[in-house]
């Protein structure tokens, strides 16, 4: 499973493809949700873009989205606190 819910916090396992033409959800990639990011993987820009993108998807302030693991990796784990959005609905947001 690519996400876990614990109270009002959701932990997501993501596979990131930086440098894409546009940001979007690409579907499942093994046990992770694949995210395409328009930002390049340079000087933390892709991580910053990822947090902003996920905050928008979950309709929460960016401060409620935290990168837990994978700062230098395509495989990342983030947590999102206080969202009313069901992670399963993100699959429907695919490009």
N, C-alpha and C positions, 0 to 999 in steps of 0.2 A: 504494500500500500504506500502511496506517495505522500500521504499526509496523516497526521494524528491530531485529534482534538482532545484538549484537556481543559475543561472549564471554558473560559472565554478566549483561550489561546490555541492557535492552530500552528503546528510545526509541519513545514513542507520540505520535501526532498526535491531538489531541482537539478536539471541538467541544462546548462546555459550555453547558448551559441552566440557569442559576441560578434559584432561586425556585420550583422544582417542588414538587409535593405530597410526593414522596418521592424519595430518591436511587436511581438505577439506570441500567442501560445501555439506551439507546434504539435501538441498531443503528448502521449505518454512515451517515455523512453526507458524501457525496463521498469524499475521501481521508482522512477522519477518523472516529474512533469517537465517537459522540454519547453524552454522559453527562448525565443529569439530576441536579441537585443540589438538595437541600431548603434549603440555605443561601442567604441573600440575597447579592447582589453588593455588599456594603457593607463597607468597612474591611478588605478581605482575607479576610472570613469564607468566601467561596465557594472561594478558593484553598486555605485551610486545610482545609476540608471535603473538597475534591478530593484533596489529598495523603493524608488519613486514609482516605478511601474506597478509593483506589488501593492503598494499603499493605495494606488488608484483603483486597482482591481478589487481590493477588499474594502474600499471606501473608509479608510482610516488615515489619520495623520502619519507622516513618515516616521515620526518618533516611536510609533507603535510597531514598526517593522524592524527586526534585528537580524543581522547576519550572524548565525551561530557557528558555522563551520564552512570552510572552503574559500577563504578570501583570495587565494592564488590558484584556485582550481575551477574547472567547469562544473564540477559536482558540488553543489552548495546546499546547506540546510539553513532555512530561515524560520523565524517565528513571527506570527502576526497576532497581536492582542486586541481584543475588544471589537472584533468585526462580527456583523450579523450575516455575512455572506457565506454560503455553504461552498466549500472548496469543490465539490462535485460539479457545481454550475460553471466552473472555469473551463471545463472540457468543452462546453458549448460555445466558448468564446474563441475557439480555434479559427485561424485564418484559412 
